Structures are given as structure tokens and as C-alpha cells.
Amino acid sequence: MVLEVKKPRPLWEILFSTHHTDIGLLYIITAVTFLMMGGALAMALRAELFYPGTQIIPTSSDFHRIFTVHGTNMLFLWILPFASGVGNYLIPIMVRYHDMAWPKLNAVAFWMIPVAAAMIWIGFSDTGWTAYPPYSTIRAPGPAADLWIFGAKILGISSVLGAINFIVTILKCKHPDLPLMRIPLFSWSILVTSLMIIVAVPTFAASLIMLYTDRLGISGFFNPEMGGDPLAYQHLFWFTFHPEVYIFLIPAVGMLYETIPKFSRKPLFSYQSGVVAFILLGIISFSSWAHHMFAVGMSFTEKTVFMIGTLAAVPPSAMHVFNWIATMWGGRIKFAAPMLFSAGAIMLFFASGAGGVVNTQMPLDFITHDSYWVVGHFHLMLMGTVSLAFTGFLYYLFPLITGRMYNERWAKIHFALAFVGIIFVFITQHLLGLYGMPRRVYDYVDSPELVIMNQIATVGAFTVGISYVIMVINMLRSAGKGKPADMEDPFKIGEEYYDYRRREPPIHH
């Protein structure tokens, strides 16, 4: 049936709601907003690097401020909120419960995000998104760095509150007739991600407290002048943030498990292997944090252990990829926008994973460490795999959220520009790393090779930026004037869509 598009509800009703679809919508809108804001900062960075010397950013300090906010913004204000938003929207529907376990706590977790975002954006710290000491403890000017610390702290608390809510909702509120091994794989992805957050984030929270007390001069945990060790911060940081890479990735993998079987018009090849791969990735992710620190002077034995721990993530990642390809094999694939973005995400997953395997090898890591190779690898995973999967799923959810269809032609143009742009910018950054260009630099040597590769990367970045402007315009116009969607099967793929009757809170809410 074609859903009758209702008159939009008042904004205040959505803002002050505790219903899971409203909170999910707020998360998604917030995430996309910060995606565009963080993307604008990326455009500024790439414009500055178009040619050696000063272009549009006056000083190196300004460059590093933009770099810090861009990194923090894209990780904590785009990827995590979007995953939380989709989880909020779909998890209660998938486990057949009327709402999240604690709706008010859910709203509190969301409203912490704008507060933290304001601190990060107002402060505009120059510490880098990693905030490594000793610079962040001794030299970084306050209150910018202090605001970054408090903003990151609040975001961590928000993540933990959201994770607890997801875990309880999935494990304790699912319908009694729904076994755990029958819930959708997206629910499994959110469950594993939430458990990882509970384990990983407290370590970072502790390191932020130690960092702040060091800045106040109360302690000297990471201050060499007071007997501290800056490397201790790196261990604490990466114990959280290498698992965090999988916290970013696993929800995207869960979304691919939603779209690929549906648009392949074929049952999923293996549900059980998907569950096993999620659990393995969740566990293995905690065994590999120090591969970021091969160059700091660890012993050969320590490096070997962390190298093997990192490589252990390859088999479960390959299990996911095999599952997707086996599902698509022989299917009647419909290449609508959600499937195009999903297929693009899978292809770039191969490329980014291969770059990660290079980083894991000790001899090769010493060549690529702190070079643009790392930038290319990191962004190819997060922008190429995660963000493309997220974007495809946003198109997939659009009819459920709005009751209307987006413009398919412009969505395909968006994909073409984004995919080509991502290849141009991030594959080129791998080559820049091999040519010896260090990461996090404001200027570089005026050599023909470096100049032309930076120009290619900048053109690619602006192509990606233009593609996402097209997406926003398409969705805003379609939300108001798009064709009403057939809510039983909006994409005409012969697959059951989500329960559209759950898209708005009941009247009594």
C-alpha cells in the first residue's frame, strides 16, 4: 500500500520526545549535519595542500586546529551518532518491543552530543584528535584543549549510556518468542558494538582525567618533567581506539547484512557465520592496539604478539565478505542506490583491509608509519567502507522515515561522484606515503611528484564533497515533495520492508 503522507508534526514534539523513532531521527539529522560540517573542514585542509606554501590557512597552528576538529567531528559526531540513530530507529522494531528499554536515558544520551559538540567546535583545539602528550599537557593552549577534553569526556559518557540501553533492549526486552539466534544480524552488530564500548571507553575516560590533571599541574602521569611517561597515554589511548575502529566498522557491516540479501533478492548465505564473525571481531579487536606503536621502541616479542593479534582480524573480516559475495552470487540484483553504495563499500573494504595488513607487518610499518599511507588507509576504511555503507542505508531508510521516495537518478549520480572521488583522494594518499610525505603537515617539499599527487587528492576530495551536497539537496527536496512511497515494498524488490506503522510514536506518547 501507498502510505498517506501525514502533515509533519511540530518540531517541538520531536525535540522533546523520548520515543525511539524520534530519538533515532534526531541522531541521524545531527550526524548528517556534522558530516557536512566536518567535510567542509576537510575541504579547507585539502585546499591548503593543493600547492606548497600558504594558500587559504594563514598559520600552521590554524591548520592543526582545523585538523583536530575535523578528525574529532567525523569520528564522534558523524559515525557514532549515525550508528546510534539507525540502531534507535530499528532495534525495537527488530526485537519486537515498543521502545528502547529506558527511553528517558536514551534522550539524555542524545542531548549530551550537542553539548559536547559545542565544546569541541568552540574550543577548536590544536592538539590533534589523538591529543598526544607532552604537547597536550605542557604546550597546548587553554581553554581550547580543556574544552576538547571535556567534550570528548561527555561523548564517551553518551556512548556508554547508549550502549547499556542497547544491550538491555536486545537481551532483556526482545519478544519471548524471538530467540537470540533469530534476531537480524544488524541487531547482532549493535549488540557486539555496545559490549565493546562498555569495555573500551572507560580506559579512554580514565586517560582523559589523567591528561586533565596533568594540565592542571596536579599530577605528572604523562609529563616527563615530573617522571611521567607519554607512551603510557598512547597505550591507554589505543587500547580504546583500535577497538573503536571496529566499533565504527561493525554497525556498517550490520547494515550491509540488511541491504545485500534484500537487493540480491536472495536469502542470506549463512546467518551463523555472520554471528560468529561479529563475536570474533569484537574479541580480537582488543589484541592489536600496539600495532600503532611499532616505532616507539617496543621489544621484538611485543611487536610480534601485536602483529599476530592484528592479523587475527583478517579471517572474521573475510567471513563477512565471503558471506556477502555468496549471497549476491546468482541473485537477481537490483542496483538501486542502497545496493550501489553497499557494493562500493564492499569493494573498498578489500582495498582498505589490504592497506591495514601492510601496516601490520613490522618491516613495512617502519616505512609507512606517520606517512600519508596511514591517512589513506584510515580514510579508505572510514570514508570508503563505513560512510558508503551508512549512506546506502540512509537511502534505504528514507521511505521509512519520510513516507516518500528520494530521486533515484540524483542518488546514483551521488554514488558515482563519491566512489570515484574517494578512489582519487585516498588511493593517491597511499602513494604520497610511499613517496615519503609525512602526515599532519601544513606544508611540503615543492617537488613535481608531491604537487601533482596532492592536487589529484584535492580534486578527489572536492568531488566527494560535491556528491554529498547533492545528497542533502536530494533528501531535503524529496522529504517535502517526493513521490509517496509504497510502504509494503518501496524499492520494488519483492522483499518485506520494515513495519511503517512504527515510524511515529503512538498517540498516547
C-alpha positions in Angstrom: 0.0 0.0 0.0 1.0 3.6 -0.5 1.3 5.4 2.8 -0.7 8.5 3.2 1.8 11.2 3.9 0.7 13.0 7.0 1.2 16.6 7.9 4.6 16.9 9.6 4.5 17.0 13.4 5.6 20.2 15.2 9.3 20.4 15.7 9.0 20.8 19.5 7.1 17.5 19.7 10.0 15.6 18.1 12.7 17.5 20.1 11.1 16.7 23.4 10.1 13.1 22.6 11.6 10.0 24.1 10.2 7.6 21.5 12.9 5.6 19.8 12.0 6.7 16.2 12.1 10.4 17.2 15.4 10.0 19.0 16.7 8.0 16.1 15.7 10.7 13.7 17.4 13.4 15.9 20.6 11.3 15.9 20.5 10.8 12.1 19.9 14.5 11.4 22.6 15.5 13.8 25.1 13.1 12.3 24.5 14.2 8.7 24.8 17.8 9.8 28.2 17.2 11.4 29.2 15.1 8.4 28.7 18.2 6.2 30.4 20.5 8.7 33.4 18.1 9.1 33.5 17.7 5.4 33.8 21.5 5.0 36.9 21.4 7.2 38.3 18.6 5.1 37.8 20.8 2.0 39.8 23.6 3.7 42.7 21.2 4.6 42.8 19.8 1.1 42.6 23.3 -0.5 45.6 24.4 1.6 47.6 21.3 0.5 46.7 21.9 -3.2 50.1 23.6 -3.6 53.2 24.1 -1.4 53.2 27.3 0.7 50.4 29.2 2.3 47.1 29.1 0.3 44.0 29.8 2.5 45.0 28.9 6.0 47.3 31.6 7.5 49.4 29.6 10.0 50.3 26.0 10.9 48.5 26.4 14.3 45.3 27.2 12.4 45.9 24.2 10.2 46.2 21.9 13.2 43.1 23.4 14.8 41.1 22.6 11.7 42.7 19.1 11.6 41.8 18.4 15.2 38.2 19.4 14.9 37.8 17.6 11.6 39.1 14.3 13.0 37.1 14.5 16.2 34.0 15.6 14.4 34.0 12.9 11.8 34.7 10.1 14.3 32.5 11.1 17.2 29.9 13.4 15.7 29.2 11.6 12.4 30.0 7.9 12.6 28.9 7.1 16.1 25.7 9.2 16.2 24.6 7.8 12.8 25.1 4.2 14.0 23.2 5.1 17.2 20.4 6.7 15.2 19.8 3.8 13.0 20.1 1.5 16.0 17.5 3.6 17.8 15.2 3.5 14.8 15.3 -0.2 14.1 16.4 -2.2 17.2 13.0 -2.0 19.0 11.3 -2.9 15.7 13.6 -5.8 15.1 13.3 -7.3 18.6 9.5 -6.6 18.7 9.4 -4.2 21.6 7.5 -0.9 21.9 10.6 1.3 22.6 14.1 1.2 24.0 14.5 -0.2 27.5 15.0 3.2 29.0 13.5 5.9 26.8 14.5 8.9 29.0 18.0 7.6 29.3 18.0 7.4 25.6 17.1 11.0 25.2 19.7 12.0 27.8 22.4 10.2 25.8 21.4 12.0 22.7 21.3 15.5 24.2 24.8 15.1 25.6 26.0 15.1 22.0 25.2 18.8 21.0 26.7 19.9 24.4 29.9 18.1 23.7 30.0 19.2 20.0 29.7 22.8 21.1 32.7 22.4 23.4 34.8 20.9 20.6 33.8 23.4 18.0 34.0 26.5 20.2 37.4 25.4 21.6 39.0 24.5 18.3 42.0 22.8 20.0 45.3 22.3 18.1 46.2 19.1 19.9 45.3 16.7 17.1 42.4 14.3 17.6 44.7 12.0 19.5 45.8 14.7 21.9 49.2 13.1 22.5 51.3 14.4 25.4 53.6 16.0 26.1 52.3 18.7 23.8 48.7 18.3 25.1 49.8 18.5 28.7 52.5 21.2 28.6 52.2 23.4 25.5 48.6 23.2 24.2 46.9 26.5 25.0 43.8 26.5 27.2 40.9 26.6 27.3 40.8 25.1 23.8 42.5 21.8 24.9 40.4 21.8 28.1 37.2 22.1 26.1 38.3 19.3 23.8 39.0 17.0 26.9 35.6 17.8 28.4 33.8 17.4 25.1 35.4 14.0 24.5 34.6 13.0 28.0 30.9 13.8 27.5 30.8 12.0 24.2 32.3 8.9 25.9 29.6 9.0 28.7 26.9 9.4 26.0 28.3 6.3 24.1 28.3 4.2 27.3 24.8 5.2 28.3 23.6 4.4 24.7 25.4 1.1 24.8 23.9 0.0 28.1 20.4 0.8 26.7 21.0 -1.2 23.5 22.4 -4.2 25.4 19.4 -4.3 27.8 16.9 -3.7 25.0 18.3 -6.6 22.9 18.9 -9.1 25.6 16.0 -8.4 28.1 13.3 -6.7 26.1 13.1 -8.9 22.9 9.9 -10.8 22.3 9.8 -14.1 24.3 9.1 -16.0 21.1 12.2 -14.5 19.4 15.4 -16.5 20.2 18.7 -14.6 20.2 19.9 -16.6 17.2 16.9 -15.4 15.2 17.3 -11.6 15.6 18.6 -9.8 12.5 22.3 -9.5 12.0 22.1 -5.8 12.3 20.9 -6.3 15.9 23.8 -8.5 16.5 26.2 -5.8 15.1 24.7 -3.2 17.6 24.9 -5.7 20.5 28.6 -6.6 19.8 29.4 -2.9 19.3 27.7 -1.9 22.5 29.6 -4.6 24.5 32.9 -3.3 23.0 32.0 0.3 24.0 31.4 -0.9 27.6 34.9 -2.4 27.7 36.9 0.1 25.7 35.6 3.6 26.5 36.3 3.6 30.3 40.0 3.3 29.6 39.9 6.4 27.4 37.8 8.1 30.1 40.5 7.4 32.7 43.2 8.7 30.3 41.3 12.0 29.8 41.1 12.5 33.6 44.8 11.9 33.9 45.5 14.2 30.9 43.5 17.0 32.5 45.1 16.7 35.9 48.5 16.8 34.2 47.4 20.0 32.5 46.5 21.5 35.9 49.9 20.5 37.3 48.3 18.3 39.9 49.8 15.1 38.5 52.5 14.0 36.1 51.2 10.8 34.6 52.4 11.7 31.1 54.7 14.6 31.9 58.4 13.6 31.5 59.4 16.6 33.7 57.6 15.0 36.6 58.7 11.5 36.0 55.7 10.5 33.8 55.7 8.6 30.5 54.0 10.0 27.4 53.9 6.4 26.0 51.6 5.4 28.8 49.0 7.7 27.3 49.5 6.1 23.8 48.8 2.6 25.3 45.7 3.8 27.1 44.5 5.7 24.0 45.0 2.9 21.5 43.5 0.3 23.9 40.3 2.2 23.3 40.8 3.4 19.8 41.9 0.4 17.9 38.7 -1.5 19.1 37.0 1.8 18.3 37.9 1.3 14.7 35.8 -1.9 14.8 33.1 0.0 16.8 32.9 2.3 13.7 33.0 -0.7 11.3 30.7 -3.3 12.8 27.5 -1.3 12.6 28.3 -0.6 8.9 28.7 -4.4 8.4 25.4 -4.9 10.1 23.7 -2.5 7.7 25.3 -4.4 4.7 23.6 -7.5 6.0 20.3 -5.7 5.8 20.6 -4.4 2.3 22.6 -7.1 0.4 20.1 -10.0 0.8 17.2 -7.8 0.0 18.6 -6.2 -3.1 20.0 -9.5 -4.2 16.5 -11.0 -3.9 18.1 -14.0 -2.2 18.3 -15.3 1.3 21.5 -14.6 3.3 24.1 -17.3 2.6 25.0 -18.0 6.3 23.4 -16.4 9.3 25.6 -18.3 11.8 28.9 -17.4 10.2 27.8 -13.7 10.4 27.2 -14.0 14.2 30.5 -15.9 14.7 32.4 -13.2 12.7 30.9 -10.4 14.7 31.8 -12.0 18.0 35.4 -12.9 16.9 35.9 -9.3 15.6 34.7 -7.9 18.9 37.2 -10.0 20.9 40.2 -9.8 18.6 39.9 -6.1 18.3 41.4 -5.8 21.8 44.5 -7.7 20.9 46.0 -5.4 18.4 46.2 -1.8 19.8 50.0 -1.6 19.9 50.5 -2.0 16.2 50.1 1.8 16.2 53.2 2.0 18.3 55.7 -0.2 16.5 58.0 2.8 16.1 58.2 3.7 19.8 60.8 1.2 20.9 58.9 -1.9 21.9 60.7 -5.2 22.0 60.6 -7.6 19.1 58.5 -10.1 21.1 55.9 -7.4 21.9 55.7 -6.3 18.3 55.3 -9.9 17.1 52.4 -10.5 19.6 50.6 -7.4 18.4 51.3 -8.2 14.7 49.7 -11.6 15.1 46.9 -10.2 17.1 46.1 -7.7 14.3 46.3 -10.4 11.6 43.8 -12.5 13.5 41.2 -10.0 12.5 41.6 -11.0 8.8 39.7 -14.3 8.9 36.5 -13.0 10.5 36.6 -10.0 8.1 36.9 -12.4 5.2 34.0 -14.4 6.6 31.8 -11.3 6.2 33.0 -10.6 2.7 32.5 -14.2 1.6 29.0 -14.1 3.1 28.1 -11.1 1.1 29.5 -12.3 -2.2 27.9 -15.8 -1.7 24.6 -14.0 -1.1 24.9 -11.9 -4.2 26.1 -14.8 -6.3 23.3 -16.0 -8.6 20.9 -13.4 -7.2 18.7 -11.1 -9.2 20.4 -7.9 -8.0 18.7 -4.6 -8.3 21.2 -1.8 -8.4 19.2 0.9 -6.7 21.1 3.5 -4.7 21.3 1.4 -1.4 22.8 -1.6 -3.3 25.2 0.6 -5.3 26.6 2.1 -2.1 26.7 -1.3 -0.4 28.7 -2.8 -3.4 31.0 0.2 -3.3 31.6 -0.3 0.4 32.5 -4.0 -0.1 35.0 -3.2 -2.9 36.7 -0.5 -0.8 36.7 -2.9 2.2 39.1 -5.1 0.2 41.4 -2.1 -0.6 41.4 -0.7 3.0 41.9 -4.1 4.5 44.9 -4.8 2.3 46.4 -1.5 3.4 45.9 -2.5 7.0 47.7 -5.8 6.5 50.7 -3.8 5.2 50.6 -1.6 8.3 50.6 -4.7 10.5 53.9 -6.0 9.1 56.8 -4.7 11.2 59.3 -4.0 8.3 56.6 -2.3 6.2 55.2 -0.4 9.1 58.5 1.4 9.6 58.3 2.6 6.0 54.7 3.7 6.2 54.5 4.9 9.8 53.3 8.5 10.2 53.2 8.9 6.5 50.2 9.7 4.2 49.9 6.0 3.7 48.3 5.7 7.1 46.0 8.7 6.3 44.9 6.9 3.1 44.3 3.6 4.8 42.4 5.1 7.7 40.1 7.2 5.5 39.6 4.4 2.9 38.1 2.4 5.7 36.1 5.1 7.4 35.0 7.1 4.4 35.2 4.4 1.8 33.7 1.5 3.6 31.9 2.8 6.7 30.5 6.1 5.3 29.4 4.5 1.9 27.6 1.7 3.8 26.0 4.3 6.1 25.0 6.5 3.1 23.4 3.5 1.3 21.5 2.6 4.4 20.3 6.2 4.8 18.8 6.0 1.3 17.3 2.6 2.3 15.7 4.1 5.4 14.5 7.3 3.7 11.0 5.9 2.8 10.5 4.6 6.3 11.4 7.9 7.9 9.6 10.3 5.4 7.0 8.2 3.7 8.4 9.4 0.4 11.0 8.3 -2.2 14.2 10.2 -3.0 15.2 11.0 -6.6 16.9 7.8 -7.8 18.8 9.4 -10.6 20.4 12.0 -8.4 21.2 9.3 -5.8 23.1 7.3 -8.5 25.0 10.5 -9.5 25.9 10.9 -5.9 27.3 7.4 -5.8 29.3 7.8 -9.0 30.9 11.0 -7.8 31.5 9.8 -4.3 33.1 6.5 -5.3 35.4 8.0 -8.0 36.3 10.9 -5.6 37.2 8.5 -2.8 39.4 6.4 -5.0 41.2 9.6 -6.3 41.8 11.1 -2.9 42.7 8.1 -0.7 44.5 5.8 -3.1 46.6 8.8 -4.0 47.3 9.4 -0.4 48.7 5.8 -0.2 51.1 6.8 -3.0 52.0 10.0 -1.2 53.0 8.0 1.8 55.3 5.8 -0.3 56.9 8.9 -1.7 57.7 9.9 1.9 55.2 12.7 2.6 54.6 12.8 6.4 51.1 13.1 7.7 49.7 16.1 9.7 51.9 18.6 7.8 51.0 22.2 6.9 53.5 22.4 4.0 55.5 20.1 1.9 58.5 20.0 -0.4 57.9 21.6 -3.8 58.6 18.5 -5.9 56.6 17.7 -9.1 55.5 14.3 -7.8 54.2 15.6 -4.5 52.5 18.6 -6.0 50.6 16.6 -8.7 49.5 13.9 -6.3 48.3 16.4 -3.7 46.3 18.2 -6.5 44.7 14.9 -7.6 43.8 14.2 -3.9 42.3 17.7 -3.5 40.2 17.3 -6.7 39.0 13.9 -5.4 38.1 15.4 -2.1 36.1 18.2 -3.6 34.3 15.7 -5.9 33.3 13.7 -2.8 32.2 17.0 -1.1 30.0 18.0 -4.1 28.4 14.5 -4.1 27.3 14.8 -0.5 25.9 18.3 -1.2 23.8 16.6 -4.0 22.6 14.0 -1.4 21.5 16.7 1.1 19.6 18.7 -1.6 18.0 15.5 -2.9 16.8 14.4 0.5 15.6 17.8 1.6 13.6 18.2 -1.6 12.3 14.7 -1.6 11.2 14.8 2.0 8.8 17.6 1.1 7.9 16.9 -2.5 9.0 13.4 -3.2 6.7 10.7 -4.6 4.8 8.9 -1.8 6.4 5.5 -1.2 4.8 2.1 -1.4 5.5 1.2 2.2 5.0 -2.5 1.7 7.8 -2.6 -0.9 9.2 0.8 -1.7 12.1 -0.4 -3.8 10.0 -3.0 -5.8 12.3 -5.9 -4.9 9.7 -8.3 -3.6 11.0 -8.1 0.0 9.2 -7.2 3.1 10.0 -3.7 4.3 10.1 -2.5 8.0 6.8 -2.0 9.9 6.0 1.5 8.7 3.3 1.8 11.4 6.2 2.1 13.9 7.6 5.2 12.2 5.8 7.6 14.5 5.0 7.4 18.2 1.6 6.2 19.2 -1.0 8.9 20.1 -0.6 8.3 23.8 3.1 9.3 23.6 
